[in-house]
Amino acid sequence: MQVVRDWRDLPAALKGAAVAVGAFDGVHRGHQAVIADARAAAERLGAPLGVVSFDPHPRRFFQKEAAPFRLMTADQMVEALEPLGVDVLYLLPFDAEMAGMSDAEFAERVLGEGLGVRHAAVGFDFTFGKGRTGSPEALRTYGERLGFTVSTAERKDDADGLKLSSSATREALKAGDMDRAAAILGRSFAIRGAVIHGDKRGRTIGVPTANIDLGDYMRPAYGVYAIRARLPDGRRFGGVASLGVRPMYALETPLLEAWLFDFDGDLYGQTLDVELIAWLRGEERFDGLEALKAQIAKDGDDAREVLASL
């Protein structure tokens, strides 16, 4: 899959795709329905399959001081889109120029002139343009003038009424309901980040941990999780992780602190993918180091039991 990071002055070879348009944070099952519509159009037209998204997320552009909210990084988006058969990801810069475009300008300048799309698939609640004035119906009208067709995917819930959306995913993660989050996403929620130096307190109690800054990821429920971690070399390890501010030691910034079972090595500076499989318990303050060590041992046993049942 090719990643294109602008819409201006593209060669003809990068134009003419049938595209799905949206933020696609999480690439959850609802997003996948929109991409499926674009795929059907691509097959009908004999065109490449594309996805149009934005970096940074428009919400971050307009609310620079907003709390962290992302469900994935750009690299994770690429990896989630590849199995869906996407040929090109247009990861467009959401800058002042983009933010200032009216809905008509976005349709004409970006989708029409810039990308030369042949079809645009959007979700039922898709809005675009300055002030979010554009709608799927407006896009269809612009497309008739500009020479591309438009399809709208209806709201998609699963058979049990589970809402498939980014907001529903965040709600599930905040509640520590990792099964519900995974059902919406179609995979486990994973945090990707570089291992940073911590206070090395874990090593003193026989539990060496990999510390990962949470960056702009939304904050799931604080507490202890059963996890699966993937190293850069592809090896995978089960483990247990604490996510939060560690009440006993009062961290100022939330941290993901992962203990990988049966791993012995140096991970500093390496980038890990850590899947949060199950929430085991909330954060607690303990009466001394021995009580903490006993709870960590129990957490490890509980995590092993969860992972063995998968």
N, C-alpha and C positions, 0 to 999 in steps of 0.2 A: 504494500500500500504506500502510495506517495503522499507526503504531507506538504501542502502549499500554504505559505504564511502571508499571502497578500492577494488582493483581487485586481490589482492594477497591472497593466502591461503584460498580461499572461500570453504565452505563445498559444497558437491555435490548438496544439496537442493537448493542452490542459483545459480547454473549453469544451462545452457541448455535453456535459454530463447530465444525468437525471439525479437530482440531489434531494436529500432530506435536510431541512433547515431548522435549527434550534440550538439551544445551549447544550443539551444532551449531557448534563452533569450526572454521572452515574451510569449512563447508557443502560438504563433499566428496561424492563420488559415493555413498558409503555413506549419508550423511545424506539425500541426494536420494532414495534408495530409500524411506526412512521417510516423507519428505514426499509421495512418490508414493502411498503407502498412504493417507495422510490425504486426498490429493486425490481418490482413488477413493471414499472414504467421503463426502466433501463433495458429490461429484456425485450419489451415491446418495441422500443425505439432503436435497439441495437446500439445503445449508448453506454458509456462508463457509469458506474454507480459511485456517487459522491455524497459526502456529508459536509454541510456548511455549519461551522460552529465558530466560537469567538474566544480570544485570549487577550486580555483577561476576561473573565466572566463579566457581562454587563453590570451585574449587581455590585461587583467589586469596584468597577470604574466609578459608578455613581455614589457608592457608599464606602469610601476608602477606609473609614474607621469602623465599619461594621464588624460584628463578631465573626470569627472563622465559620465558614459554611460549606466548603467544597466537599464533594463526595469522592472526587478523584483528581489526579494530576493529568496534565496533557499527555504524558507518556502512557498513563494507564488508559486514557481514552483511546489512544492509538491501538493498544493491545486488545481492548474490548471490541473495537470495530473490525479488526482484521478477520476474526472468525465469521463475521456477518457478510463477508464477500465485498467489502467496500474497497473500491479501487483508488480513491483519492479523498483525503481529508483536507478541506479548505479551512484551516484554523486561522481565521481572519483577525487582524488586530482591531480590538475595540478601543478606539482612540477618540479624540475630540471630533475629528472629522466624521467618523462613523456615528458618534452620538448625536451629532447635529443634523443628520440627514432626516428628511421627512420620509414617510412610508413610501411615497412615490419615488423619491430619489434613491432610496435603498433598492427598490425593485428595478429601477432603470439602470442606475450606475453600477451596482454591485452584481445583482443577479443577471441583468440583461447584458449591459456592455462589458462588465468586468469578467464574469464567469461564463457568459453565453449559455446559460442553462437551457436545457430542452424540457425539463419538467422539474417542478418543486413540490415536494411532499412536506406537509406540516401537520402539527397536532391541532386538535379542536380548539385549544386555548392559545394558539400562537398569536403573539402580537409583535409588531416591529415598527421602526421609525421613531422619530423624536416624539416624546410623550406617549409612546406605545399606542399610536392612533391606528396603525394598520391591523387588519384582521385577515383570516383566510379568505373571506369573501372579497375584500379589497385586493388581495394578492391575485386572486383569480381574474379580476377585472384588469389589473395591470398586465398579467400574463397574456391575456387575449390581445392586447395592444403590442406587447413586446415579443410575442412569438413563442411563449412557453406555456405548457399546461400546468394545472395545479390540482393536487388531491389533498383531502383533509382526512386524517385518521380520527375516528371517533374516540371518545374517552374509553379506555380499556381497563376493565377490572377483571380479576380472575373469577373462576367459577364460584368461589366462596365469598365474592364481594370484596376482595382485597383491592384497595385502590393502588394503582400502579403509577406512582409519581415520585418525583424527587422529594417533595415535601413529606409524603407518607414515609419514604425511606428515612428521612431525618427524624421523624417522630418515633419510628421504631428504634432507631439507634439511641435516641435520647432516653427511651424507656428500657434499654438493655435487652430488647427483644430481637436477638440476632437471627433467629429463625424467620421472623417476619421480614426483616430487612433483606435477608438472602432470598426469600421468596419473591420480593419485589424486584431485586436486582438480577436474579437468575444466577447468582454466585455469591460467595461470602464477601462482606465488606472488608477491604484491605487498605491498610495504611502503608505507604511507601516513603522511606526516608533514610538518610544517612545516619550511621551509628556515631554518636558524639560521646565525648568524655563526660562522665558524671563524677559523683563523689566516691565511687568504687566501694561503697559500703557493703554491697552484696557479696563481694569477694571475701570479706572478713567473716561472713557467716556461711560460706560454702555455696553461695548461690550467685555466680557471676551473671550479670545481666547486660543486655545491649540496650542503651538508652537512645530513643529516637524522638526528635522534636516533632511536634504535631503540625507545625506550619499553619496553612490555611484550611486544613481539614476541619470539618465540623467536629464538635466534641461529643462523642458518644457518652453514655452513662459512665460516670466515674466508678471505678472498681477493678475487680480482678477477672480476667478472661482466660478461657482455654484458647490457645492460638495454634496456627500453623505458620511457619516462617519459611520463605524461600530466599536462599542466598544467591549472590550474583552468578555463581557457578552452576546454578540449577538445583543444588541439593536442598532438600526440604526437611524440616525438623518440627516436631510437635513441641509445645511448650506452654508456659503460663505467663501472663503479663499483667502488670499493674498499670492502669491508665488513670491519671489524675494528678493530685498535688501532694500525695503522701502525708496524711495528717500528722504523723509522728515527726516529720522532718520539715514540714511547711514549705514546700516548693512554691516559688512565686509564679512559675509558668508550668502549666500542665505538661506532663511527659508520659511517653509510653516506655515502660521499662520491662523488657522481655527476657525471660529465662528459657533458653532453648535446651530441651532435654537431650542428653547424650552428645552434646557438642563441646568440643574443647579446641579453642583457637582464638585468634585475634580478629575482631570484626570492626575495629575502629576505622572510620572513613568509608566502610563498605555500605552499599545501599541494600536494605532488606525490604521485602514485601511481607507484611504481617497481617494475616487474616484473623479477624476476631470471630471465633467460632461460637462461643457461648459465654454469656455473662455468668460468673459464678457467685459473686457477692459484691456488696458495696465497699467503699473505703472504710477503714476502721482505725482507731487509735488503740494501741496495746500497752499494757502495763509492763513495760520493759522489753529487753531484747530477747529473752528466752520465750516469752509469749509470742513475739513476732516470728521467731524461728519456727515454733510449733505450728503457727498458722500457715506459714509459707509451705511447710512440709505437707500439710493437709491440702492446701491449694494445689500443690503439684500432684498429689494423688487424685484429687477430684478432676483435674484437667486430663490426666492420663486416662481416667475412666471415660470421660466424655469423648475423647479422641478415639479410644478403642472401640466405641460404639458406632462410629461413623461407617 
